[in-house]
Amino acid sequence: MIRDHYGLAAFRSRQQAIYFANQLQRAGVRASTVNTPREVSLGCGISVRFDPAQMAKAQSLLRRTNPTTLIGLYDATRDQRSVALKRVSTSSF
């Protein structure tokens, strides 16, 4: 069984998702925009994927930028069939 582990930030706004990905990259974190998993039923369809080892840096950046359209920050694990999401934080930053 192939597993993929990553951090995921889901937004209601495509613009804020792209902005957050750029901010992570400027902070030295490898990040990319990806399709939002269907397990996150809300949003614009684009999320930001990053190395889970950089979760603390992502949380710190979210606290500083305070995006109003953040749905949540997740610890994600994908296998061949589905994505398991564990909410790390909510939009209450």
Chimera marker file (.cmm) of the C-alpha trace (Angstrom):
<marker_set name="trace">
<marker id="1" x="0.000" y="0.000" z="0.000" r="1" g="1" b="0" radius="0.5"/>
<marker id="2" x="1.481" y="3.326" z="-1.077" r="1" g="1" b="0" radius="0.5"/>
<marker id="3" x="1.131" y="6.128" z="1.462" r="1" g="1" b="0" radius="0.5"/>
<marker id="4" x="1.755" y="9.802" z="1.029" r="1" g="1" b="0" radius="0.5"/>
<marker id="5" x="1.934" y="12.094" z="4.081" r="1" g="1" b="0" radius="0.5"/>
<marker id="6" x="1.638" y="15.879" z="3.793" r="1" g="1" b="0" radius="0.5"/>
<marker id="7" x="0.280" y="19.065" z="5.318" r="1" g="1" b="0" radius="0.5"/>
<marker id="8" x="-2.746" y="20.700" z="3.703" r="1" g="1" b="0" radius="0.5"/>
<marker id="9" x="-4.224" y="24.177" z="4.086" r="1" g="1" b="0" radius="0.5"/>
<marker id="10" x="-7.724" y="24.531" z="2.627" r="1" g="1" b="0" radius="0.5"/>
<marker id="11" x="-9.217" y="27.911" z="1.730" r="1" g="1" b="0" radius="0.5"/>
<marker id="12" x="-12.527" y="29.309" z="0.483" r="1" g="1" b="0" radius="0.5"/>
<marker id="13" x="-10.629" y="31.680" z="-1.833" r="1" g="1" b="0" radius="0.5"/>
<marker id="14" x="-8.362" y="30.686" z="-4.714" r="1" g="1" b="0" radius="0.5"/>
<marker id="15" x="-6.524" y="33.989" z="-4.360" r="1" g="1" b="0" radius="0.5"/>
<marker id="16" x="-5.693" y="33.378" z="-0.688" r="1" g="1" b="0" radius="0.5"/>
<marker id="17" x="-4.630" y="29.786" z="-1.399" r="1" g="1" b="0" radius="0.5"/>
<marker id="18" x="-2.185" y="30.973" z="-4.058" r="1" g="1" b="0" radius="0.5"/>
<marker id="19" x="-0.979" y="33.808" z="-1.803" r="1" g="1" b="0" radius="0.5"/>
<marker id="20" x="-0.359" y="31.394" z="1.089" r="1" g="1" b="0" radius="0.5"/>
<marker id="21" x="1.568" y="28.989" z="-1.170" r="1" g="1" b="0" radius="0.5"/>
<marker id="22" x="3.762" y="31.897" z="-2.273" r="1" g="1" b="0" radius="0.5"/>
<marker id="23" x="4.303" y="32.997" z="1.332" r="1" g="1" b="0" radius="0.5"/>
<marker id="24" x="5.360" y="29.476" z="2.332" r="1" g="1" b="0" radius="0.5"/>
<marker id="25" x="7.794" y="29.343" z="-0.574" r="1" g="1" b="0" radius="0.5"/>
<marker id="26" x="9.282" y="32.700" z="0.430" r="1" g="1" b="0" radius="0.5"/>
<marker id="27" x="9.758" y="31.278" z="3.932" r="1" g="1" b="0" radius="0.5"/>
<marker id="28" x="11.734" y="28.372" z="2.471" r="1" g="1" b="0" radius="0.5"/>
<marker id="29" x="8.954" y="25.774" z="2.585" r="1" g="1" b="0" radius="0.5"/>
<marker id="30" x="8.292" y="23.651" z="-0.496" r="1" g="1" b="0" radius="0.5"/>
<marker id="31" x="4.635" y="24.219" z="-1.222" r="1" g="1" b="0" radius="0.5"/>
<marker id="32" x="2.294" y="23.761" z="-4.136" r="1" g="1" b="0" radius="0.5"/>
<marker id="33" x="-1.339" y="24.323" z="-4.957" r="1" g="1" b="0" radius="0.5"/>
<marker id="34" x="-3.361" y="21.140" z="-5.401" r="1" g="1" b="0" radius="0.5"/>
<marker id="35" x="-6.978" y="20.171" z="-5.892" r="1" g="1" b="0" radius="0.5"/>
<marker id="36" x="-8.799" y="20.126" z="-2.580" r="1" g="1" b="0" radius="0.5"/>
<marker id="37" x="-9.615" y="16.544" z="-1.545" r="1" g="1" b="0" radius="0.5"/>
<marker id="38" x="-13.327" y="15.775" z="-1.615" r="1" g="1" b="0" radius="0.5"/>
<marker id="39" x="-13.072" y="14.958" z="2.101" r="1" g="1" b="0" radius="0.5"/>
<marker id="40" x="-12.940" y="18.743" z="2.609" r="1" g="1" b="0" radius="0.5"/>
<marker id="41" x="-16.419" y="19.531" z="1.352" r="1" g="1" b="0" radius="0.5"/>
<marker id="42" x="-16.114" y="23.322" z="1.399" r="1" g="1" b="0" radius="0.5"/>
<marker id="43" x="-13.944" y="25.715" z="-0.472" r="1" g="1" b="0" radius="0.5"/>
<marker id="44" x="-12.755" y="26.969" z="-3.802" r="1" g="1" b="0" radius="0.5"/>
<marker id="45" x="-11.262" y="23.714" z="-5.004" r="1" g="1" b="0" radius="0.5"/>
<marker id="46" x="-7.604" y="24.666" z="-4.461" r="1" g="1" b="0" radius="0.5"/>
<marker id="47" x="-5.573" y="23.908" z="-1.356" r="1" g="1" b="0" radius="0.5"/>
<marker id="48" x="-1.920" y="24.285" z="-0.443" r="1" g="1" b="0" radius="0.5"/>
<marker id="49" x="0.169" y="21.161" z="0.054" r="1" g="1" b="0" radius="0.5"/>
<marker id="50" x="3.437" y="21.228" z="2.003" r="1" g="1" b="0" radius="0.5"/>
<marker id="51" x="5.881" y="19.035" z="3.940" r="1" g="1" b="0" radius="0.5"/>
<marker id="52" x="4.274" y="17.992" z="7.250" r="1" g="1" b="0" radius="0.5"/>
<marker id="53" x="7.607" y="18.622" z="9.012" r="1" g="1" b="0" radius="0.5"/>
<marker id="54" x="6.949" y="22.322" z="8.280" r="1" g="1" b="0" radius="0.5"/>
<marker id="55" x="3.545" y="22.396" z="10.045" r="1" g="1" b="0" radius="0.5"/>
<marker id="56" x="4.756" y="24.744" z="12.810" r="1" g="1" b="0" radius="0.5"/>
<marker id="57" x="6.080" y="27.193" z="10.227" r="1" g="1" b="0" radius="0.5"/>
<marker id="58" x="2.768" y="27.038" z="8.337" r="1" g="1" b="0" radius="0.5"/>
<marker id="59" x="0.822" y="27.697" z="11.557" r="1" g="1" b="0" radius="0.5"/>
<marker id="60" x="3.063" y="30.644" z="12.407" r="1" g="1" b="0" radius="0.5"/>
<marker id="61" x="2.595" y="32.127" z="8.946" r="1" g="1" b="0" radius="0.5"/>
<marker id="62" x="-1.175" y="31.703" z="9.183" r="1" g="1" b="0" radius="0.5"/>
<marker id="63" x="-1.186" y="33.518" z="12.529" r="1" g="1" b="0" radius="0.5"/>
<marker id="64" x="0.771" y="36.406" z="10.985" r="1" g="1" b="0" radius="0.5"/>
<marker id="65" x="-1.269" y="36.697" z="7.790" r="1" g="1" b="0" radius="0.5"/>
<marker id="66" x="-4.654" y="35.841" z="9.366" r="1" g="1" b="0" radius="0.5"/>
<marker id="67" x="-6.416" y="34.734" z="6.155" r="1" g="1" b="0" radius="0.5"/>
<marker id="68" x="-10.153" y="35.228" z="6.455" r="1" g="1" b="0" radius="0.5"/>
<marker id="69" x="-11.008" y="32.371" z="4.090" r="1" g="1" b="0" radius="0.5"/>
<marker id="70" x="-9.050" y="29.568" z="5.778" r="1" g="1" b="0" radius="0.5"/>
<marker id="71" x="-11.197" y="26.453" z="6.132" r="1" g="1" b="0" radius="0.5"/>
<marker id="72" x="-8.617" y="24.489" z="8.071" r="1" g="1" b="0" radius="0.5"/>
<marker id="73" x="-5.130" y="23.129" z="8.369" r="1" g="1" b="0" radius="0.5"/>
<marker id="74" x="-4.821" y="19.361" z="8.084" r="1" g="1" b="0" radius="0.5"/>
<marker id="75" x="-2.368" y="16.533" z="8.522" r="1" g="1" b="0" radius="0.5"/>
<marker id="76" x="-3.150" y="14.375" z="5.485" r="1" g="1" b="0" radius="0.5"/>
<marker id="77" x="-2.318" y="10.797" z="4.600" r="1" g="1" b="0" radius="0.5"/>
<marker id="78" x="-3.237" y="9.454" z="1.173" r="1" g="1" b="0" radius="0.5"/>
<marker id="79" x="-3.298" y="5.810" z="0.226" r="1" g="1" b="0" radius="0.5"/>
<marker id="80" x="-4.432" y="4.293" z="-3.056" r="1" g="1" b="0" radius="0.5"/>
<marker id="81" x="-8.119" y="4.652" z="-2.209" r="1" g="1" b="0" radius="0.5"/>
<marker id="82" x="-8.660" y="7.750" z="-0.106" r="1" g="1" b="0" radius="0.5"/>
<marker id="83" x="-7.274" y="10.636" z="1.902" r="1" g="1" b="0" radius="0.5"/>
<marker id="84" x="-7.394" y="10.619" z="5.710" r="1" g="1" b="0" radius="0.5"/>
<marker id="85" x="-7.460" y="14.132" z="7.156" r="1" g="1" b="0" radius="0.5"/>
<marker id="86" x="-6.767" y="15.126" z="10.741" r="1" g="1" b="0" radius="0.5"/>
<marker id="87" x="-7.610" y="18.753" z="11.506" r="1" g="1" b="0" radius="0.5"/>
<marker id="88" x="-4.643" y="20.536" z="13.037" r="1" g="1" b="0" radius="0.5"/>
<marker id="89" x="-6.274" y="23.917" z="13.458" r="1" g="1" b="0" radius="0.5"/>
<marker id="90" x="-9.327" y="25.866" z="12.396" r="1" g="1" b="0" radius="0.5"/>
<marker id="91" x="-9.966" y="29.304" z="10.969" r="1" g="1" b="0" radius="0.5"/>
<marker id="92" x="-9.955" y="30.748" z="14.504" r="1" g="1" b="0" radius="0.5"/>
<marker id="93" x="-6.344" y="31.971" z="14.218" r="1" g="1" b="0" radius="0.5"/>
<link id1="1" id2="2" r="1" g="1" b="0" radius="0.2"/>
<link id1="2" id2="3" r="1" g="1" b="0" radius="0.2"/>
<link id1="3" id2="4" r="1" g="1" b="0" radius="0.2"/>
<link id1="4" id2="5" r="1" g="1" b="0" radius="0.2"/>
<link id1="5" id2="6" r="1" g="1" b="0" radius="0.2"/>
<link id1="6" id2="7" r="1" g="1" b="0" radius="0.2"/>
<link id1="7" id2="8" r="1" g="1" b="0" radius="0.2"/>
<link id1="8" id2="9" r="1" g="1" b="0" radius="0.2"/>
<link id1="9" id2="10" r="1" g="1" b="0" radius="0.2"/>
<link id1="10" id2="11" r="1" g="1" b="0" radius="0.2"/>
<link id1="11" id2="12" r="1" g="1" b="0" radius="0.2"/>
<link id1="12" id2="13" r="1" g="1" b="0" radius="0.2"/>
<link id1="13" id2="14" r="1" g="1" b="0" radius="0.2"/>
<link id1="14" id2="15" r="1" g="1" b="0" radius="0.2"/>
<link id1="15" id2="16" r="1" g="1" b="0" radius="0.2"/>
<link id1="16" id2="17" r="1" g="1" b="0" radius="0.2"/>
<link id1="17" id2="18" r="1" g="1" b="0" radius="0.2"/>
<link id1="18" id2="19" r="1" g="1" b="0" radius="0.2"/>
<link id1="19" id2="20" r="1" g="1" b="0" radius="0.2"/>
<link id1="20" id2="21" r="1" g="1" b="0" radius="0.2"/>
<link id1="21" id2="22" r="1" g="1" b="0" radius="0.2"/>
<link id1="22" id2="23" r="1" g="1" b="0" radius="0.2"/>
<link id1="23" id2="24" r="1" g="1" b="0" radius="0.2"/>
<link id1="24" id2="25" r="1" g="1" b="0" radius="0.2"/>
<link id1="25" id2="26" r="1" g="1" b="0" radius="0.2"/>
<link id1="26" id2="27" r="1" g="1" b="0" radius="0.2"/>
<link id1="27" id2="28" r="1" g="1" b="0" radius="0.2"/>
<link id1="28" id2="29" r="1" g="1" b="0" radius="0.2"/>
<link id1="29" id2="30" r="1" g="1" b="0" radius="0.2"/>
<link id1="30" id2="31" r="1" g="1" b="0" radius="0.2"/>
<link id1="31" id2="32" r="1" g="1" b="0" radius="0.2"/>
<link id1="32" id2="33" r="1" g="1" b="0" radius="0.2"/>
<link id1="33" id2="34" r="1" g="1" b="0" radius="0.2"/>
<link id1="34" id2="35" r="1" g="1" b="0" radius="0.2"/>
<link id1="35" id2="36" r="1" g="1" b="0" radius="0.2"/>
<link id1="36" id2="37" r="1" g="1" b="0" radius="0.2"/>
<link id1="37" id2="38" r="1" g="1" b="0" radius="0.2"/>
<link id1="38" id2="39" r="1" g="1" b="0" radius="0.2"/>
<link id1="39" id2="40" r="1" g="1" b="0" radius="0.2"/>
<link id1="40" id2="41" r="1" g="1" b="0" radius="0.2"/>
<link id1="41" id2="42" r="1" g="1" b="0" radius="0.2"/>
<link id1="42" id2="43" r="1" g="1" b="0" radius="0.2"/>
<link id1="43" id2="44" r="1" g="1" b="0" radius="0.2"/>
<link id1="44" id2="45" r="1" g="1" b="0" radius="0.2"/>
<link id1="45" id2="46" r="1" g="1" b="0" radius="0.2"/>
<link id1="46" id2="47" r="1" g="1" b="0" radius="0.2"/>
<link id1="47" id2="48" r="1" g="1" b="0" radius="0.2"/>
<link id1="48" id2="49" r="1" g="1" b="0" radius="0.2"/>
<link id1="49" id2="50" r="1" g="1" b="0" radius="0.2"/>
<link id1="50" id2="51" r="1" g="1" b="0" radius="0.2"/>
<link id1="51" id2="52" r="1" g="1" b="0" radius="0.2"/>
<link id1="52" id2="53" r="1" g="1" b="0" radius="0.2"/>
<link id1="53" id2="54" r="1" g="1" b="0" radius="0.2"/>
<link id1="54" id2="55" r="1" g="1" b="0" radius="0.2"/>
<link id1="55" id2="56" r="1" g="1" b="0" radius="0.2"/>
<link id1="56" id2="57" r="1" g="1" b="0" radius="0.2"/>
<link id1="57" id2="58" r="1" g="1" b="0" radius="0.2"/>
<link id1="58" id2="59" r="1" g="1" b="0" radius="0.2"/>
<link id1="59" id2="60" r="1" g="1" b="0" radius="0.2"/>
<link id1="60" id2="61" r="1" g="1" b="0" radius="0.2"/>
<link id1="61" id2="62" r="1" g="1" b="0" radius="0.2"/>
<link id1="62" id2="63" r="1" g="1" b="0" radius="0.2"/>
<link id1="63" id2="64" r="1" g="1" b="0" radius="0.2"/>
<link id1="64" id2="65" r="1" g="1" b="0" radius="0.2"/>
<link id1="65" id2="66" r="1" g="1" b="0" radius="0.2"/>
<link id1="66" id2="67" r="1" g="1" b="0" radius="0.2"/>
<link id1="67" id2="68" r="1" g="1" b="0" radius="0.2"/>
<link id1="68" id2="69" r="1" g="1" b="0" radius="0.2"/>
<link id1="69" id2="70" r="1" g="1" b="0" radius="0.2"/>
<link id1="70" id2="71" r="1" g="1" b="0" radius="0.2"/>
<link id1="71" id2="72" r="1" g="1" b="0" radius="0.2"/>
<link id1="72" id2="73" r="1" g="1" b="0" radius="0.2"/>
<link id1="73" id2="74" r="1" g="1" b="0" radius="0.2"/>
<link id1="74" id2="75" r="1" g="1" b="0" radius="0.2"/>
<link id1="75" id2="76" r="1" g="1" b="0" radius="0.2"/>
<link id1="76" id2="77" r="1" g="1" b="0" radius="0.2"/>
<link id1="77" id2="78" r="1" g="1" b="0" radius="0.2"/>
<link id1="78" id2="79" r="1" g="1" b="0" radius="0.2"/>
<link id1="79" id2="80" r="1" g="1" b="0" radius="0.2"/>
<link id1="80" id2="81" r="1" g="1" b="0" radius="0.2"/>
<link id1="81" id2="82" r="1" g="1" b="0" radius="0.2"/>
<link id1="82" id2="83" r="1" g="1" b="0" radius="0.2"/>
<link id1="83" id2="84" r="1" g="1" b="0" radius="0.2"/>
<link id1="84" id2="85" r="1" g="1" b="0" radius="0.2"/>
<link id1="85" id2="86" r="1" g="1" b="0" radius="0.2"/>
<link id1="86" id2="87" r="1" g="1" b="0" radius="0.2"/>
<link id1="87" id2="88" r="1" g="1" b="0" radius="0.2"/>
<link id1="88" id2="89" r="1" g="1" b="0" radius="0.2"/>
<link id1="89" id2="90" r="1" g="1" b="0" radius="0.2"/>
<link id1="90" id2="91" r="1" g="1" b="0" radius="0.2"/>
<link id1="91" id2="92" r="1" g="1" b="0" radius="0.2"/>
<link id1="92" id2="93" r="1" g="1" b="0" radius="0.2"/>
</marker_set>
